[in-house]
Amino acid sequence: MKFVTFNPFRTIGIPGIQYVKPEHLFSEREKIDQADVCLFPENWQVNALVYGMKKPIFPSIQSIQLGFNKVEVTRALWSVCPGHVPYTQILGHSEDSIQKILQNFPFPFVAKEIRNSMGNGVFLIHNEEELREYAENNPTMYIQEYLEIDRDLRVCFVGDEVIASYWRINESNSFHNNVAKGGKISFDNIPQDAIELVTETARALGIDHAGFDLVFANDQFYFLEFNTLFGNQGFQQLGISIEQKIYKYLQTKHSTM
């Protein structure tokens, strides 16, 4: 098979691959035309590749477009598993919105920037002053109930299966569990019901490459978000080659088409 990648760092070692800079999408059309699959396009490239050039892409168009920001992620999750999403409101920046938040969310609650990762842009709001400071910097306000947890579960779904899962444990009594913020990775006691929930949700949404973040609270699992481009710390510790998983999946998928 022939591949074009727009992100060489996520496709190292995949055979039959050529790199095209995203900004050369149209000027290197010949390489793209010859490719069987185009890998890791940026969100702005997807419509041209899929609808104009009629190219198969990986991750799937659903993975890229639904995973583009937290608003799209949450709306997608509401559509297939609303009972597994923490109470959340997505509001435009206005005084009415601020009053609505103050009426509906007890302190503390969580406020997020709609495009960020690795624990950045996530705030624990303790009072009205902090809410207004957050609102000043975010034209779209993403507000979520606070769940008391000391860990979250990262479940990595690639192709049509979960390929790795691990807890990210907060040992510093901070608000964030992310590895980038100092969270510790643990592979012990991964709950099968969480694996099954992610598998069912990913298949329902047509997602074939994402890291799903879940927490256990109130006797059930809740999704916090999923990220199409996720960290590889867990894979490195497990000795898993995600590139080989992708390659085998694409070989199987496109040999039967």
PEWOBEL-V885529 format. One record per pair of residues at least 24 apart in sequence whose C-alpha atoms are under 10 Angstrom apart, sorted by the first residue. I is the first residue (numbers start at 1). J is the second residue. D is the distance in Angstrom with one decimal. If there is no record, write none. Layout:
# PEWOBEL-V885529
i->[I & I]
j->[J & J]
d->[D & D]
This chain:
# PEWOBEL-V885529
i->[1 & 1 & 1 & 1 & 1 & 1 & 1 & 1 & 2 & 2 & 2 & 2 & 2 & 2 & 2 & 3 & 3 & 3 & 3 & 3 & 3 & 3 & 3 & 3 & 3 & 4 & 4 & 4 & 4 & 4 & 4 & 4 & 4 & 4 & 4 & 4 & 4 & 5 & 5 & 5 & 5 & 5 & 5 & 5 & 5 & 5 & 6 & 6 & 6 & 6 & 6 & 6 & 7 & 7 & 7 & 7 & 8 & 8 & 9 & 10 & 10 & 10 & 10 & 10 & 10 & 10 & 11 & 11 & 11 & 11 & 11 & 11 & 11 & 12 & 12 & 12 & 12 & 13 & 13 & 13 & 13 & 14 & 14 & 14 & 14 & 14 & 14 & 15 & 15 & 15 & 25 & 29 & 36 & 36 & 37 & 37 & 39 & 40 & 40 & 40 & 42 & 43 & 43 & 56 & 57 & 58 & 58 & 58 & 58 & 58 & 58 & 59 & 59 & 59 & 59 & 59 & 59 & 59 & 59 & 59 & 59 & 60 & 60 & 60 & 60 & 60 & 60 & 61 & 61 & 61 & 62 & 62 & 62 & 62 & 62 & 62 & 62 & 63 & 63 & 63 & 63 & 63 & 63 & 63 & 63 & 63 & 63 & 63 & 64 & 64 & 64 & 64 & 64 & 64 & 64 & 65 & 65 & 66 & 66 & 66 & 66 & 66 & 66 & 67 & 67 & 67 & 67 & 67 & 67 & 67 & 67 & 67 & 67 & 68 & 68 & 68 & 68 & 68 & 68 & 68 & 69 & 69 & 69 & 69 & 69 & 69 & 69 & 69 & 69 & 70 & 70 & 70 & 70 & 70 & 70 & 70 & 70 & 70 & 70 & 70 & 71 & 71 & 71 & 71 & 71 & 71 & 71 & 72 & 72 & 73 & 73 & 73 & 73 & 73 & 73 & 74 & 74 & 74 & 74 & 74 & 76 & 76 & 76 & 77 & 77 & 77 & 77 & 77 & 77 & 77 & 77 & 79 & 79 & 80 & 80 & 80 & 80 & 80 & 81 & 81 & 81 & 81 & 81 & 81 & 82 & 82 & 83 & 83 & 83 & 83 & 84 & 84 & 84 & 84 & 84 & 84 & 84 & 84 & 85 & 85 & 85 & 85 & 85 & 85 & 85 & 85 & 86 & 86 & 86 & 86 & 86 & 86 & 86 & 86 & 86 & 86 & 87 & 87 & 87 & 87 & 87 & 87 & 88 & 88 & 88 & 88 & 88 & 89 & 89 & 89 & 89 & 89 & 90 & 90 & 90 & 90 & 90 & 90 & 91 & 91 & 91 & 91 & 91 & 92 & 92 & 92 & 92 & 92 & 92 & 93 & 93 & 93 & 93 & 93 & 93 & 93 & 93 & 94 & 94 & 94 & 94 & 94 & 95 & 95 & 97 & 97 & 98 & 98 & 98 & 98 & 98 & 99 & 101 & 101 & 101 & 101 & 101 & 102 & 102 & 102 & 104 & 105 & 105 & 105 & 105 & 106 & 106 & 107 & 107 & 108 & 108 & 108 & 108 & 109 & 109 & 109 & 109 & 109 & 110 & 110 & 110 & 110 & 110 & 110 & 111 & 111 & 111 & 111 & 111 & 111 & 111 & 111 & 112 & 112 & 112 & 112 & 112 & 112 & 113 & 113 & 113 & 113 & 113 & 113 & 113 & 114 & 114 & 114 & 114 & 114 & 116 & 117 & 117 & 117 & 117 & 117 & 117 & 118 & 118 & 118 & 118 & 118 & 118 & 118 & 118 & 119 & 119 & 119 & 119 & 119 & 119 & 119 & 120 & 120 & 120 & 120 & 122 & 122 & 123 & 123 & 124 & 124 & 144 & 147 & 147 & 147 & 147 & 147 & 148 & 148 & 148 & 148 & 148 & 149 & 149 & 149 & 149 & 149 & 149 & 150 & 150 & 150 & 150 & 150 & 150 & 150 & 151 & 151 & 151 & 151 & 151 & 151 & 151 & 151 & 151 & 151 & 151 & 152 & 152 & 152 & 152 & 152 & 152 & 152 & 152 & 152 & 152 & 152 & 152 & 153 & 153 & 153 & 153 & 153 & 153 & 153 & 153 & 153 & 153 & 153 & 153 & 153 & 153 & 153 & 153 & 153 & 154 & 154 & 154 & 154 & 154 & 154 & 154 & 154 & 154 & 154 & 154 & 154 & 154 & 154 & 155 & 155 & 155 & 155 & 155 & 155 & 155 & 155 & 155 & 155 & 155 & 155 & 156 & 156 & 156 & 156 & 156 & 156 & 156 & 156 & 156 & 156 & 156 & 156 & 156 & 156 & 156 & 156 & 156 & 156 & 157 & 157 & 157 & 157 & 157 & 157 & 157 & 157 & 157 & 157 & 157 & 157 & 157 & 158 & 158 & 158 & 158 & 158 & 158 & 158 & 158 & 158 & 158 & 158 & 158 & 159 & 159 & 159 & 159 & 159 & 159 & 159 & 159 & 159 & 159 & 159 & 159 & 159 & 159 & 159 & 160 & 160 & 160 & 160 & 160 & 160 & 160 & 160 & 160 & 161 & 161 & 161 & 161 & 161 & 161 & 161 & 161 & 161 & 161 & 162 & 162 & 162 & 162 & 162 & 162 & 162 & 162 & 162 & 163 & 163 & 163 & 163 & 163 & 163 & 164 & 164 & 164 & 164 & 164 & 164 & 164 & 165 & 165 & 165 & 165 & 165 & 165 & 165 & 165 & 165 & 165 & 166 & 166 & 166 & 166 & 167 & 167 & 167 & 167 & 168 & 168 & 178 & 179 & 179 & 179 & 180 & 180 & 185 & 185 & 185 & 186 & 187 & 187 & 187 & 193 & 193 & 194 & 194 & 194 & 194 & 197 & 197 & 197 & 198 & 202 & 208 & 208 & 209]
j->[35 & 36 & 37 & 247 & 250 & 251 & 254 & 255 & 31 & 32 & 34 & 35 & 36 & 37 & 38 & 31 & 32 & 34 & 35 & 36 & 37 & 38 & 39 & 57 & 247 & 31 & 32 & 33 & 34 & 35 & 36 & 37 & 38 & 39 & 40 & 41 & 57 & 32 & 35 & 37 & 38 & 39 & 40 & 41 & 57 & 58 & 38 & 39 & 40 & 41 & 42 & 45 & 39 & 40 & 41 & 42 & 39 & 40 & 243 & 39 & 40 & 229 & 232 & 242 & 243 & 246 & 39 & 40 & 242 & 243 & 244 & 246 & 247 & 241 & 242 & 243 & 244 & 241 & 243 & 244 & 247 & 243 & 244 & 245 & 246 & 247 & 248 & 243 & 244 & 247 & 49 & 53 & 250 & 254 & 250 & 254 & 246 & 64 & 228 & 229 & 68 & 67 & 68 & 254 & 250 & 159 & 207 & 208 & 209 & 246 & 250 & 158 & 159 & 206 & 207 & 208 & 209 & 210 & 228 & 229 & 246 & 159 & 206 & 207 & 208 & 209 & 228 & 206 & 207 & 208 & 202 & 205 & 206 & 207 & 208 & 209 & 228 & 202 & 205 & 206 & 207 & 208 & 209 & 210 & 226 & 227 & 228 & 229 & 207 & 208 & 209 & 210 & 227 & 228 & 229 & 207 & 228 & 205 & 206 & 207 & 226 & 227 & 228 & 115 & 207 & 209 & 210 & 211 & 225 & 226 & 227 & 228 & 229 & 114 & 115 & 116 & 226 & 227 & 228 & 229 & 113 & 114 & 115 & 116 & 117 & 225 & 226 & 227 & 228 & 112 & 113 & 114 & 115 & 116 & 117 & 142 & 224 & 225 & 226 & 227 & 113 & 114 & 115 & 140 & 141 & 142 & 225 & 114 & 225 & 114 & 223 & 224 & 225 & 226 & 227 & 142 & 223 & 224 & 225 & 226 & 201 & 204 & 205 & 201 & 202 & 204 & 205 & 223 & 224 & 225 & 226 & 204 & 205 & 200 & 201 & 202 & 204 & 205 & 197 & 200 & 201 & 204 & 222 & 223 & 222 & 223 & 220 & 221 & 222 & 223 & 197 & 214 & 215 & 220 & 221 & 222 & 223 & 224 & 144 & 145 & 214 & 221 & 222 & 223 & 224 & 225 & 144 & 145 & 146 & 147 & 215 & 217 & 221 & 222 & 223 & 224 & 143 & 144 & 145 & 146 & 147 & 222 & 142 & 143 & 144 & 145 & 146 & 141 & 142 & 143 & 144 & 145 & 114 & 140 & 141 & 142 & 143 & 144 & 139 & 140 & 141 & 142 & 143 & 135 & 138 & 139 & 140 & 141 & 142 & 132 & 135 & 136 & 137 & 138 & 139 & 140 & 141 & 135 & 136 & 139 & 140 & 141 & 132 & 135 & 135 & 141 & 128 & 131 & 132 & 135 & 141 & 128 & 128 & 131 & 141 & 143 & 144 & 127 & 128 & 131 & 145 & 143 & 144 & 145 & 146 & 145 & 146 & 145 & 146 & 144 & 145 & 146 & 147 & 143 & 144 & 145 & 146 & 147 & 142 & 143 & 144 & 145 & 146 & 147 & 135 & 138 & 141 & 142 & 143 & 144 & 145 & 146 & 138 & 140 & 141 & 142 & 143 & 144 & 137 & 138 & 139 & 140 & 141 & 142 & 143 & 138 & 139 & 140 & 141 & 142 & 227 & 178 & 180 & 227 & 229 & 230 & 231 & 176 & 177 & 178 & 179 & 180 & 181 & 230 & 231 & 175 & 176 & 177 & 178 & 179 & 180 & 181 & 176 & 178 & 180 & 181 & 175 & 176 & 175 & 176 & 175 & 176 & 224 & 215 & 216 & 217 & 218 & 222 & 175 & 215 & 216 & 217 & 218 & 175 & 176 & 177 & 215 & 216 & 217 & 174 & 175 & 176 & 177 & 183 & 215 & 216 & 175 & 176 & 177 & 178 & 183 & 184 & 185 & 186 & 214 & 215 & 216 & 176 & 177 & 178 & 183 & 213 & 214 & 215 & 216 & 221 & 222 & 223 & 224 & 177 & 185 & 186 & 187 & 190 & 191 & 194 & 195 & 211 & 212 & 213 & 214 & 215 & 216 & 221 & 223 & 224 & 178 & 185 & 194 & 210 & 211 & 212 & 213 & 214 & 215 & 225 & 226 & 230 & 231 & 234 & 190 & 194 & 195 & 198 & 199 & 210 & 211 & 212 & 213 & 214 & 226 & 234 & 195 & 198 & 199 & 208 & 209 & 210 & 211 & 212 & 213 & 226 & 227 & 228 & 230 & 231 & 232 & 234 & 235 & 242 & 195 & 198 & 199 & 202 & 203 & 207 & 208 & 209 & 210 & 211 & 212 & 226 & 228 & 202 & 207 & 208 & 209 & 210 & 211 & 228 & 242 & 243 & 245 & 246 & 249 & 202 & 203 & 206 & 207 & 208 & 209 & 210 & 245 & 246 & 247 & 248 & 249 & 250 & 252 & 253 & 199 & 202 & 203 & 206 & 207 & 208 & 209 & 249 & 253 & 195 & 196 & 198 & 199 & 200 & 202 & 203 & 208 & 209 & 249 & 195 & 196 & 198 & 199 & 202 & 208 & 209 & 210 & 211 & 195 & 235 & 240 & 241 & 242 & 245 & 195 & 211 & 234 & 235 & 238 & 240 & 242 & 190 & 191 & 194 & 195 & 211 & 212 & 213 & 234 & 235 & 238 & 190 & 213 & 234 & 235 & 213 & 214 & 215 & 234 & 213 & 234 & 213 & 231 & 233 & 234 & 231 & 233 & 233 & 234 & 237 & 234 & 234 & 237 & 238 & 220 & 221 & 220 & 221 & 222 & 223 & 221 & 222 & 223 & 223 & 226 & 246 & 249 & 246]
d->[7.8 & 6.3 & 8.2 & 9.6 & 9.0 & 7.6 & 9.0 & 9.4 & 9.5 & 9.6 & 7.3 & 4.9 & 5.3 & 7.0 & 8.9 & 9.0 & 8.3 & 8.3 & 4.9 & 5.8 & 5.2 & 5.8 & 7.1 & 9.7 & 10.0 & 7.2 & 6.4 & 9.5 & 8.7 & 5.9 & 8.1 & 6.6 & 4.8 & 6.0 & 8.9 & 9.4 & 9.5 & 9.4 & 9.5 & 8.6 & 5.8 & 4.5 & 6.1 & 7.4 & 9.7 & 9.3 & 7.6 & 6.3 & 5.6 & 5.4 & 7.7 & 9.9 & 7.4 & 5.8 & 7.3 & 8.8 & 9.1 & 8.8 & 10.0 & 9.0 & 7.9 & 9.0 & 9.8 & 8.6 & 7.1 & 10.0 & 8.0 & 8.6 & 8.7 & 5.7 & 8.9 & 8.6 & 9.0 & 9.9 & 9.7 & 6.8 & 9.4 & 9.4 & 6.8 & 7.8 & 9.4 & 6.3 & 6.8 & 9.8 & 8.4 & 6.4 & 9.7 & 10.0 & 9.6 & 8.2 & 8.7 & 9.1 & 9.7 & 8.4 & 8.3 & 8.8 & 9.9 & 8.7 & 9.5 & 9.1 & 9.6 & 9.5 & 7.2 & 9.3 & 9.9 & 9.3 & 9.9 & 7.9 & 8.0 & 8.8 & 8.4 & 8.9 & 8.6 & 9.9 & 7.6 & 6.0 & 5.6 & 8.6 & 7.8 & 9.5 & 9.3 & 9.5 & 7.3 & 6.3 & 6.2 & 7.6 & 9.7 & 8.4 & 8.2 & 9.4 & 9.8 & 6.9 & 5.9 & 5.8 & 8.4 & 9.7 & 9.8 & 8.9 & 8.1 & 7.1 & 4.7 & 6.5 & 6.4 & 7.0 & 9.3 & 8.5 & 6.1 & 9.6 & 8.5 & 9.7 & 8.8 & 9.1 & 8.9 & 6.3 & 9.0 & 10.0 & 9.2 & 8.7 & 9.8 & 8.7 & 9.1 & 9.3 & 8.8 & 9.9 & 9.2 & 9.9 & 8.1 & 10.0 & 8.6 & 6.5 & 5.7 & 5.7 & 8.8 & 9.1 & 7.6 & 10.0 & 9.6 & 8.0 & 7.8 & 9.8 & 9.0 & 5.5 & 5.1 & 7.8 & 9.7 & 9.3 & 9.3 & 8.5 & 9.9 & 8.4 & 8.0 & 4.9 & 6.5 & 8.5 & 9.9 & 8.1 & 9.2 & 6.9 & 8.3 & 9.0 & 9.7 & 6.3 & 8.8 & 9.1 & 9.6 & 7.6 & 9.7 & 9.1 & 9.8 & 9.7 & 9.9 & 9.2 & 6.3 & 6.8 & 8.5 & 9.9 & 8.9 & 8.4 & 7.1 & 9.1 & 9.6 & 9.9 & 7.5 & 7.9 & 9.7 & 9.9 & 8.5 & 8.0 & 9.7 & 8.6 & 9.5 & 9.7 & 9.0 & 9.4 & 6.9 & 9.7 & 7.1 & 7.7 & 9.1 & 9.6 & 7.3 & 9.6 & 9.5 & 9.2 & 9.4 & 9.6 & 9.5 & 9.3 & 7.9 & 9.6 & 9.3 & 9.2 & 9.8 & 7.8 & 6.3 & 4.4 & 5.9 & 9.0 & 9.5 & 10.0 & 9.4 & 8.6 & 5.2 & 5.4 & 6.9 & 8.9 & 6.6 & 6.3 & 8.4 & 8.2 & 9.8 & 9.6 & 9.6 & 6.3 & 7.4 & 7.4 & 8.5 & 5.8 & 5.5 & 8.9 & 10.0 & 10.0 & 7.3 & 5.6 & 4.3 & 6.5 & 9.9 & 8.0 & 6.1 & 5.3 & 6.5 & 9.1 & 9.6 & 7.0 & 5.7 & 4.7 & 6.4 & 8.8 & 8.5 & 5.8 & 5.1 & 6.6 & 8.1 & 9.2 & 8.6 & 6.0 & 4.8 & 5.9 & 8.9 & 9.8 & 6.3 & 7.9 & 9.3 & 7.1 & 5.0 & 5.9 & 6.4 & 8.4 & 9.6 & 8.6 & 9.6 & 9.5 & 9.5 & 9.6 & 9.6 & 8.6 & 8.8 & 7.8 & 7.6 & 8.0 & 9.2 & 9.7 & 9.7 & 9.0 & 9.7 & 7.7 & 9.7 & 9.2 & 7.6 & 8.9 & 9.6 & 8.5 & 8.1 & 6.8 & 9.1 & 8.2 & 8.9 & 9.0 & 8.4 & 10.0 & 8.1 & 6.5 & 9.6 & 7.3 & 6.2 & 5.1 & 4.7 & 8.5 & 8.3 & 5.8 & 5.1 & 6.0 & 5.7 & 9.0 & 9.2 & 9.9 & 7.3 & 5.7 & 4.6 & 6.3 & 8.8 & 9.4 & 8.8 & 9.4 & 7.3 & 5.4 & 6.6 & 8.2 & 8.9 & 6.8 & 9.5 & 8.0 & 7.4 & 6.8 & 9.4 & 8.5 & 9.8 & 7.4 & 7.9 & 6.7 & 9.9 & 9.3 & 9.5 & 8.2 & 9.4 & 8.7 & 9.8 & 9.3 & 9.4 & 6.1 & 7.6 & 5.7 & 7.3 & 8.7 & 8.4 & 9.4 & 6.4 & 7.7 & 5.8 & 8.6 & 7.2 & 6.8 & 9.1 & 9.3 & 9.2 & 8.7 & 9.1 & 8.4 & 8.4 & 9.3 & 7.4 & 9.7 & 9.5 & 8.5 & 8.9 & 6.8 & 8.8 & 9.7 & 9.5 & 9.5 & 9.4 & 7.5 & 9.7 & 9.0 & 9.8 & 9.1 & 7.3 & 7.6 & 7.3 & 8.9 & 8.5 & 8.7 & 7.3 & 9.8 & 9.1 & 9.7 & 10.0 & 8.6 & 5.9 & 8.9 & 8.3 & 9.1 & 9.7 & 10.0 & 9.2 & 7.1 & 8.5 & 9.4 & 6.6 & 8.3 & 9.6 & 6.6 & 5.7 & 4.8 & 7.5 & 9.9 & 9.8 & 9.7 & 9.0 & 9.5 & 9.5 & 9.4 & 9.7 & 8.3 & 9.5 & 8.6 & 10.0 & 9.8 & 7.9 & 5.6 & 5.1 & 6.1 & 8.5 & 9.5 & 9.4 & 9.8 & 9.5 & 9.6 & 10.0 & 9.9 & 6.3 & 5.6 & 4.7 & 6.6 & 9.1 & 10.0 & 9.1 & 9.7 & 10.0 & 9.0 & 9.6 & 8.3 & 7.2 & 7.3 & 9.4 & 8.3 & 5.6 & 5.1 & 6.5 & 7.9 & 9.2 & 9.9 & 9.4 & 8.8 & 9.8 & 9.8 & 7.7 & 6.0 & 4.4 & 6.2 & 8.9 & 9.3 & 9.5 & 9.8 & 8.4 & 9.7 & 9.7 & 9.3 & 9.3 & 9.9 & 9.4 & 7.8 & 7.4 & 7.6 & 9.8 & 8.2 & 6.5 & 5.6 & 5.5 & 6.2 & 7.6 & 10.0 & 9.7 & 9.5 & 8.4 & 5.2 & 4.5 & 6.7 & 8.7 & 10.0 & 8.1 & 10.0 & 7.3 & 6.9 & 8.3 & 9.8 & 9.7 & 9.9 & 8.1 & 4.5 & 6.3 & 9.4 & 7.7 & 6.6 & 9.5 & 8.9 & 5.6 & 7.9 & 9.9 & 8.9 & 7.9 & 8.3 & 7.3 & 9.3 & 8.3 & 6.1 & 8.7 & 7.9 & 9.9 & 9.3 & 9.8 & 9.2 & 6.6 & 9.8 & 8.9 & 9.0 & 8.2 & 9.4 & 9.8 & 7.0 & 9.0 & 7.9 & 6.8 & 9.6 & 9.8 & 9.6 & 9.6 & 9.5 & 9.9 & 8.9 & 8.4 & 10.0 & 8.4 & 8.3 & 9.6 & 9.4 & 7.4 & 7.1 & 8.2 & 8.3 & 9.7 & 7.0 & 9.5 & 9.6 & 8.1 & 9.2 & 9.4 & 9.9 & 7.7 & 9.1 & 9.9 & 6.9 & 10.0 & 7.0 & 9.7 & 9.5 & 9.4 & 9.5 & 9.5 & 9.6 & 9.8 & 10.0 & 8.9 & 8.1 & 9.6 & 9.1 & 9.7 & 8.5 & 7.3 & 9.2 & 8.9 & 8.8 & 9.7 & 9.1 & 9.6 & 8.7 & 9.2 & 6.9 & 9.3 & 9.9 & 8.6 & 9.8 & 9.7 & 9.0 & 9.8 & 9.4 & 9.6 & 8.8]
